[in-house]
């Protein structure tokens, strides 16, 4: 189910292999033995599942935890004091 969801949404992922190599792309296809990783500007790869250590969703440039509006309000309060 998880691989199907990643494939349908074309979610960018990082595939960590057992040998320590990290591959970036999105999962275009999978079956009971392998995963096809599609990569931009590089060849697509068929990877046997037994070679995969982890598959994680790649962060899409998330904003820092600190709220920018809060920072702006905080600095304006400091200038008023």
Buried (B, 14 or more C-beta within 10 A) or exposed (E): EEBEEBBEEEBBBBBBBEEEEEBEBBBBEBEEEBBBBBEEEEEEBEBEEEEBEEBEEEEEEEEEEEEEEEEEEEEEEEEEE
